[in-house]
Amino acid sequence: MLDLATMGTTPGSAIVSIGAVAFDLLSGDIGPEFESRISLQSNIDVGLSMDPETIEWWIGQSDDARQHTFRGPQTHLALALNNFKGWMLEHTHDPDLWGNGARIDNTLLAAAYRATGIAAPWRWWNDRCFRTIRSLYSDIPAPEFLGTRHRALDDARHQARHLIAMIGGPENHFSPEASQ
């Protein structure tokens, strides 16, 4: 499960944090995590941009969310993308990439890979949309949020836990036993 902290909502927007967790829908296990804070300047250097509405939105978020996203060590965008690629390939084979929205996380991340000239570690047909599943299973409540809202890694953990609650685990809708 992927979650990004960005400075816009369209492809070509700067990415300031990548958070991700590997998970197994069948077992319900949530595994290795990835987190990287990214230098805003390194985004601008490759032509990625910011929009005023998103800057205003960030100003209105909690101190903890802004602290986790904008303070502390930051990585160059290309290095963060290569590190994420290595993490994905280490923990998955022919990986599905789940994001929260068909047109946001995965699309913005793919645009950043293109802007840096780095090949993305997933294929377009492996894009998955958590938001679509959430709307289809709206009767299943989200688990309690743990951590800081809008910290990319905490959002990714929460979305993975919610997805597993909706369609994963031993009693999931996609188990081999369910199809017999």
N, C-alpha and C positions, 0 to 999 in steps of 0.2 A: 504494500500500500504506500502510495506516494502522497506527500503533501508539500507544497511549496509556499514560501513567503515571497511575495513579489511586489513590485512597484507599479503594477498595472494589471489589466485583466485581458489583454489581447496578446497574440503571438508577437514576439519582439519586445516584450516587457522584461525589465531587469528582474533577476531572481536573486534574492538576498539570503535565502536559506532553503536547503533541501532536507526534508525529513522522510524517512522510509522505514518500514518494517517488513521483513519476510514473514509469511504465514502460510499455513496449510489448511485449506478449507475443509478437507476431510477429517483431519484429527482435531481441528480447532486450535492447534498450537500456533503461538506467535513466537517467532524466532529472532534471528539477528537484526540489529538496527543499524541505520545509517543516519548521520547528521553532519551537515556542513554549513557554516555561515560563510557567506560569499561577499567579497569586496564589491561595493557598488561601482567603484571606479573601473574595475575589470569588466563589468557589464557594459558600461558606457564606452569603453575602449573598443568593443566589438560591435557597437552600434545598437545595443539594447537600450530601451528608454524607460522613462517614468511618466506617470500621468498625475495631474494635480489632485484628482478625486481620490486616488489611492493614497497619496501622501497625507491628505486630510483624514482619510479613514485610519491610517496608522497612528496619527496624532491622537485620535479618540480611543485607541486601544489601551489595555492595562499597562502599567509600568513593567510588570513581569514579562508580558508579551514583547514589548519593545526591547527590554533588556536582553532577553534570549535571542532576539532576532538581530539586533544592531550593535550590541556591545560584545567585547571579547575578541579573541583571535578570529581573523577572517582569511579565507582562502581565495586565491585567484579563481575566476570562473572556470577556465579551462582545466585547472587541476581538480576542482570540485567535480566537474563533469566526468573526468577520467576516473577519479576515485569512486564515484557513484557507479560508473560502468563496470569497474572491477568488482565492486561489491555485488552488483546484480548478477554478473556472470559467475561469481563464486558461489552464490546461494541459490541459483535457479538454473534450469536448463530450458531454453526456448521460452523466456520469461513472459508471463502476463504482467502488464503494468496497470494496476488499479489506481485511479485518481478520482477525486471528488468533483466530477463534472466532465461531460464529454468534450467540452471546449476550453477547459482551463488547465489543470496541472500537466497532463500529458502533452497537450498541445504547446504550452509555453516551454516545457522542458525540451521538446523536439526542436522548437525554434532556436533555443539556446545552443543545442548541439549543432544545428546548421550554421549559426552565426560564428561558432568557433572552428568549424570545419572538422569536427569530431563525429564519427559515426555513432548513432544512438544504439544502445545495447538491446533494444527490443524492436520487433517488427510492427508495422502499423496495425496489422490484424490481431495483435496481442494487446491492444488498448482495451481497458475495461473501465466501466463507469459505475462507481459506488453510488452516485446520486440517483441513477436510474433504478438500481436495486432498492435503495431506500424508499423511493416513491412507490415501487411495486409492493413492498412489504411495510407500508406505513403503519400497520397495526402492531408491529413489533417495536417496543420502545428501545431507545438507545440506552446502552449501559451508562452508569455514572461516569462522568468525565473525570479522568485522573490527570493531574498536571496543570499546565497553563494553556488556556485557549489561545489559539493563533500562534503558538510555538509549533513550527512545522512537525517536529518529531512527535510531540504530544497529540497533535491532530491526527497524524498518521496512525498512531497506536489506537486512538479512539475509533477511528473509521474502520480499522481492521477488526477490532473487538465487536463493533456494531455489525459489520458484514457477516462475521462468523455467527453472531446471535441470530441473524436473519436467515442465512442459507447454509451455514457451515456446521461443523461438528458431526458427531456420529449419527445423528438423526437427520442430517441434511437432505435436501431435495435432490441432490445429485449423486447419492451413494449408489454403488452397483446393486445393492439389495432393492432400492426403490425402483429400479428400472426393470426388475424381473416380474 
